[in-house]
Amino acid sequence: MKRITAILLTGLLLLSTIGCIRVSCNGLSLSAPIRYANADKYTAGNFTYDETKVKKVEIEWISGSVTLSNGSGTLSVSESGADTLPAEKQLHWWIDGTTLKIKFCKSGENLSLTELEDKKLTVELPASADLKLDIASGTVLAKDALKLGECSINSASGGMDFASVSAEEIDIECASGSVGFGTVSAAGSIEIESASGELDIGDVTAEEISVKNASGSIRIDSVTANELKIESASGGIDIGLKYVADTEIDVASGNIRLNVLDKEAGAVFYLDHYHVFSSSVTIDMKNKPWTLGRGEQKVTIDAASGNIKVD
């Protein structure tokens, strides 16, 4: 559980590195200017760029939603309300080699909370480009199917809502806010971690999948993976498996219900009482973990508190 609790600290560090932010009785405010390297190379305002010139996109955003989509040819990046902002408070950008870097404003600027709320970013990305996004406060959205190379998103507050995303590798961290994916797939591994908020995922496919949540429910409709690891400190877990799995479950408090079926076998059992109708199931009521399945998938669930359901 050390990794889960560290997400909260990561969120606080994100707030301090993107911009020096403090919380007062009046809400969120900036206590020092936002600063970054090579500031003189950045240009202010909305812009377009050639997709063939960019292989990676790095975004650092303070407050306001970030909406992502794929495009081709000439791609656009824009923020709402840009026409009413002075140049120093508009987004700033620089293409460093093949890396597009997007910043919240000019280096050295102080911003008020009112100004932060008006800045909503929309970014078109080249298909299969790498993405690194750090956001302090605001929802990350992808309304249409999104295809990326390596994907890393770190949010301190605000949550995420993706219709569909596929990538080579996916690493998601959210300190506070719900995380939702319609479908998510990766050629390699997927890591999704949250300190507080629900994790709600439709279909997920990868070689290895790791899902961790300190507080909030975890629901995954369908999992296809060689290995699935789930950790939860508090909140229910509801997982759908496509194949019978070798499953290890360790829970300190809460009921367990397993219903994993294939053409030949399945099982249902509870923490305090159970009904077994598969010879492939072994249950040790004295020693954990319990084991289910034939090894087509390796599933490990570790929960401190909350009911667990596996279908």
matplotlib code that plots the C-alpha trace (Angstrom):
import matplotlib.pyplot as plt

x = [0.0, 3.0, 2.7, -0.9, -0.4, 2.5, 0.1, -1.1, 2.4, 2.9, -0.1, 1.3, 4.6, 2.9, 1.2, 4.4, 6.5, 4.1, 3.5, 4.0, 0.5, -1.0, -4.4, -6.0, -9.4, -10.4, -9.5, -6.5, -4.0, -0.5, 2.2, 5.0, 5.6, 5.4, 8.9, 10.4, 13.6, 14.2, 11.4, 12.7, 12.1, 8.3, 5.6, 2.3, -1.2, -3.2, -1.3, -1.2, 1.6, 2.6, 2.0, 5.1, 7.3, 6.2, 6.9, 6.2, 3.9, 4.6, 1.9, 2.1, -1.3, -2.4, -6.2, -9.0, -9.9, -7.6, -9.4, -7.3, -8.0, -6.1, -5.7, -3.7, -2.0, -2.1, -3.1, -4.3, -3.8, -6.1, -7.4, -10.8, -10.8, -7.4, -8.6, -9.4, -6.0, -2.8, 0.0, 1.9, -1.1, -1.9, -0.6, 3.0, 4.5, 7.8, 8.8, 12.1, 13.4, 10.5, 9.0, 6.1, 6.1, 3.0, 3.0, 0.2, 1.5, 4.7, 7.4, 7.5, 3.8, 1.6, -2.0, -5.2, -7.8, -10.3, -7.9, -7.1, -10.7, -11.1, -8.2, -9.5, -7.0, -7.8, -5.0, -4.9, -2.2, -0.5, -1.6, 1.0, 2.8, 4.1, 2.2, 3.3, 0.7, 0.9, -2.2, -2.7, -6.4, -8.9, -10.4, -8.6, -11.0, -10.9, -14.3, -13.2, -10.9, -7.3, -4.2, -0.8, 2.7, 3.7, 1.1, 1.8, -0.8, -0.4, -3.2, -3.3, -7.0, -9.8, -10.1, -10.2, -12.8, -11.7, -14.0, -11.2, -7.4, -4.8, -1.0, 2.3, 2.4, 0.0, 0.8, -2.0, -1.8, -4.6, -4.4, -8.1, -10.9, -12.7, -11.0, -13.2, -12.3, -14.7, -11.9, -8.2, -5.5, -1.7, 0.8, 2.8, 1.7, -1.1, -0.7, -3.6, -3.4, -5.7, -5.5, -9.2, -12.0, -13.8, -12.1, -14.6, -13.3, -15.1, -12.8, -9.1, -6.4, -2.7, 0.2, 0.2, -2.3, -1.9, -4.8, -4.4, -6.9, -6.6, -10.2, -13.0, -14.5, -12.8, -15.0, -13.7, -16.2, -13.8, -10.1, -7.8, -4.2, -1.5, -1.4, -3.8, -2.9, -5.4, -4.8, -7.5, -7.3, -11.0, -13.9, -15.6, -14.0, -16.0, -14.0, -15.0, -12.6, -12.8, -10.9, -10.7, -7.8, -5.4, -6.7, -5.3, -7.4, -6.5, -9.0, -9.0, -12.7, -15.5, -17.3, -15.9, -18.0, -16.3, -18.2, -15.7, -17.1, -15.9, -17.3, -16.3, -16.2, -17.0, -17.2, -19.0, -17.9, -18.1, -15.8, -17.9, -19.6, -19.2, -20.7, -18.3, -19.2, -15.8, -13.0, -10.4, -11.1, -9.1, -10.1, -8.2, -10.5, -7.6, -4.8, -4.9, -4.7, -7.3, -6.7, -9.1, -8.6, -6.1, -3.6, -4.8, -4.7, -2.9, -5.0, -4.0, -6.4, -5.3, -8.0, -8.0, -11.7, -14.6, -16.6, -15.0, -16.8, -15.2, -17.3]
y = [0.0, 2.3, 3.1, 4.1, 6.5, 8.0, 9.2, 12.0, 13.2, 13.1, 15.3, 17.8, 17.8, 18.3, 21.4, 22.8, 22.0, 23.3, 26.4, 27.4, 27.0, 27.4, 26.8, 29.6, 30.1, 31.8, 28.8, 28.1, 30.8, 31.2, 32.2, 32.6, 32.8, 29.8, 29.2, 26.9, 26.5, 28.0, 30.5, 32.8, 30.1, 29.8, 31.5, 32.7, 31.9, 29.3, 27.7, 24.9, 22.5, 19.8, 16.3, 15.0, 17.3, 16.0, 12.6, 13.6, 16.1, 17.3, 19.4, 21.1, 22.7, 24.4, 24.6, 24.0, 20.9, 19.4, 17.8, 15.4, 14.0, 12.6, 14.4, 14.3, 16.9, 20.3, 20.0, 22.7, 23.6, 26.2, 27.4, 29.0, 32.7, 33.3, 36.4, 38.2, 37.3, 39.3, 37.4, 36.6, 34.8, 32.8, 29.3, 29.1, 26.5, 25.5, 22.6, 21.4, 19.0, 16.6, 17.4, 19.8, 21.5, 23.3, 25.5, 27.2, 30.7, 32.8, 31.8, 34.2, 35.0, 35.2, 34.1, 34.5, 31.8, 33.6, 33.6, 29.9, 28.8, 30.3, 28.4, 25.2, 23.5, 21.5, 19.6, 17.6, 14.9, 12.9, 9.3, 7.2, 10.2, 9.9, 11.9, 13.2, 15.3, 16.9, 18.7, 20.3, 20.9, 20.0, 17.1, 15.3, 14.3, 12.3, 12.1, 10.0, 7.0, 8.1, 6.3, 7.1, 5.8, 5.9, 7.6, 9.1, 11.3, 12.7, 14.6, 16.2, 16.9, 16.7, 13.1, 11.7, 10.6, 8.7, 7.0, 4.8, 4.9, 2.5, 2.9, 1.1, 1.7, 3.5, 5.0, 7.0, 8.6, 10.6, 12.0, 13.1, 12.5, 9.7, 7.9, 6.4, 4.6, 3.0, 0.8, 0.9, -1.3, -1.4, -3.6, -3.7, -2.7, -0.6, 1.0, 3.0, 4.5, 6.7, 8.0, 9.1, 8.5, 5.8, 3.8, 2.7, 0.9, -1.0, -3.3, -3.4, -5.4, -5.6, -8.0, -6.8, -4.6, -3.0, -1.1, 0.6, 2.7, 4.0, 5.1, 4.4, 1.5, -0.3, -1.7, -3.3, -5.0, -7.2, -8.0, -9.7, -9.9, -12.4, -10.8, -8.6, -7.0, -5.0, -3.2, -1.4, 0.1, 1.0, 0.4, -2.4, -4.3, -5.7, -7.4, -9.3, -11.9, -13.3, -16.5, -18.8, -17.5, -18.4, -16.0, -15.0, -12.9, -11.4, -9.3, -8.0, -7.0, -7.7, -10.5, -12.3, -13.6, -15.4, -16.5, -17.4, -19.6, -21.3, -24.3, -26.8, -25.2, -22.4, -21.5, -19.4, -18.9, -16.4, -15.3, -17.0, -19.7, -21.1, -23.3, -25.0, -26.7, -27.0, -29.5, -26.8, -24.8, -25.2, -23.3, -23.1, -21.3, -21.0, -19.8, -17.1, -16.6, -18.7, -20.1, -20.5, -21.6, -23.2, -20.5, -18.8, -15.5, -14.6, -12.4, -11.0, -9.0, -7.3, -5.4, -4.0, -3.2, -3.7, -6.4, -8.2, -9.7, -11.5, -12.7]
z = [0.0, 0.2, -3.5, -3.2, -0.3, -2.2, -4.9, -2.6, -2.1, -5.9, -6.3, -3.9, -5.7, -9.0, -7.7, -6.4, -9.5, -12.2, -10.2, -6.6, -5.3, -1.8, -0.4, 1.7, 3.2, -0.1, -2.2, -4.5, -5.2, -6.6, -4.0, -6.5, -10.3, -12.6, -14.1, -16.6, -18.6, -22.1, -21.6, -24.4, -27.0, -26.4, -28.4, -26.9, -28.1, -30.1, -32.9, -35.6, -36.4, -38.9, -37.5, -39.3, -37.2, -33.8, -32.2, -28.6, -26.8, -23.3, -21.5, -18.2, -17.2, -14.0, -14.1, -16.5, -18.6, -21.2, -24.2, -26.3, -29.8, -32.8, -36.1, -39.3, -41.5, -39.9, -36.2, -33.8, -30.2, -28.6, -25.2, -24.5, -23.8, -25.4, -27.2, -23.8, -22.2, -22.6, -24.3, -21.1, -19.7, -22.8, -23.4, -24.5, -26.8, -28.3, -30.7, -29.3, -32.0, -32.4, -29.0, -28.7, -25.3, -24.0, -20.9, -19.1, -19.5, -19.8, -17.4, -14.4, -14.4, -11.3, -11.9, -9.9, -9.4, -11.6, -14.5, -14.0, -14.3, -17.7, -19.4, -21.1, -23.4, -26.6, -28.2, -31.5, -31.3, -34.1, -34.0, -32.2, -30.7, -27.1, -24.6, -21.2, -19.4, -16.0, -14.7, -11.3, -11.4, -14.1, -15.9, -18.8, -21.6, -24.8, -26.4, -29.4, -29.8, -29.0, -30.3, -28.7, -28.4, -24.7, -22.5, -19.1, -17.4, -13.9, -12.3, -8.8, -8.9, -11.4, -12.8, -16.3, -18.8, -22.0, -24.5, -25.8, -25.7, -27.1, -26.7, -26.4, -22.6, -20.3, -16.9, -15.2, -11.8, -10.2, -6.7, -6.5, -8.9, -10.7, -13.6, -16.4, -19.6, -22.1, -23.5, -22.8, -24.4, -24.5, -26.3, -23.1, -19.6, -18.1, -14.7, -13.2, -9.7, -7.7, -4.2, -4.0, -6.5, -8.4, -11.1, -13.8, -16.9, -19.6, -21.6, -20.8, -22.7, -22.1, -21.3, -17.7, -15.9, -12.4, -10.8, -7.4, -5.5, -1.9, -1.5, -4.0, -5.9, -8.7, -11.6, -14.7, -17.1, -19.0, -18.6, -21.1, -19.7, -18.8, -15.4, -13.4, -10.0, -8.0, -4.7, -2.8, 0.7, 0.9, -1.6, -3.5, -6.3, -9.3, -12.0, -15.2, -16.6, -20.1, -19.1, -16.1, -14.0, -11.3, -8.7, -5.4, -3.1, 0.3, 2.1, 5.6, 5.8, 3.3, 1.5, -1.6, -4.5, -7.4, -10.5, -13.2, -15.9, -19.1, -21.0, -18.4, -15.0, -12.6, -9.0, -6.5, -2.9, -0.1, 2.7, 5.5, 3.4, -0.1, -2.7, -5.1, -8.4, -10.0, -9.3, -10.4, -7.3, -4.1, -1.0, 2.3, 4.8, 7.3, 5.1, 2.4, -0.5, -2.1, -5.6, -8.5, -12.1, -14.5, -15.1, -18.3, -16.4, -13.2, -11.0, -7.7, -5.5, -2.3, -0.4, 3.1, 3.2, 0.8, -1.0, -3.9, -6.9, -9.8, -12.8]

ax = plt.figure().add_subplot(projection="3d")
ax.plot(x, y, z, "-o")
ax.set_aspect("equal")
plt.show()
